[in-house]
């Protein structure tokens, strides 16, 4: 049996890599793939913690059989019911007819609703335990990370925290499983992107859960996506703490829509003036070509956001409207926010971006500018004035 998959004595990684799905939740790109993590505890009674997407059930069962052979799988602990983790439940029940499904009351309601399974279920409450023999599992409810039924499971003997989506990242596992076995550099931005797209609306529940879990003596974090975090566990906890507070790093995002290049030219001039004012880094996104999940990640990552939009059908350019809606839906904490617009015969973009700022209660860093038809020349004072106001705010 491959030693790489042994997370702790008697506890093995049996999850799978998905390198074929293009979009997670049919929305978010997967340039490095994604893993669906599942963990098997081989004890007097055997337990699988978290499952995989329905399309990967054969690979999961092969991995389980590599460990158990023909022995029975006794329990499936469901920390999170989203189908990327619960999709194999019915198939597992067919293969292991004695399998008992462990979850809290909300989980079991969803098990019935999604899969029609109501028998051989074990309901657990917050703080309750399940003994497997040498290993004891303790369950902590962690609602809204990322659904209302979510909970985490702590193995007291191995000091492993099975954390569900919390501390997860996009990105398949290339060979290794634990962070020390992997090249991890790309996972940090992928963790930010995963958090920004999937979990960021639930910053307060993340804070609540982290405060409760801080009392645990954790050897390693075993999330449902991405590496098992042992060597970098403290950095992961610190990053999650920062992200769940919606803290931004110093830097500015310039995000724009443009049909014929005039708003694009203005965005480039604003970016140049930001750089001249000393802002580092400046990240520019054309919203018609940039990956929306990357834009959302960068809006989360940096303190300042400057948006440029043409007026389109008497409203915001559609890709700009989509970005602002994503920000609003996720309750992103206030950014240093500035904006500008363009129009041909009647302007609406600037008015609507002002309405957006009011609706999410973001302060406007400086008075916006709006130009008619062609982009003003580079020397126009509007560009430098906007950049200088943002740079000053970043220094505060
Ligand atoms: Fe990976 Fe919320 O499911």
Boltz pocket constraint, residues with backbone or C-beta under 6 A from the ligand:
constraints:
  - pocket:
      binder: B
      contacts: [[A, 80], [A, 82], [A, 84], [A, 85], [A, 146], [A, 147], [A, 165], [A, 224], [A, 225]]
      max_distance: 6.0
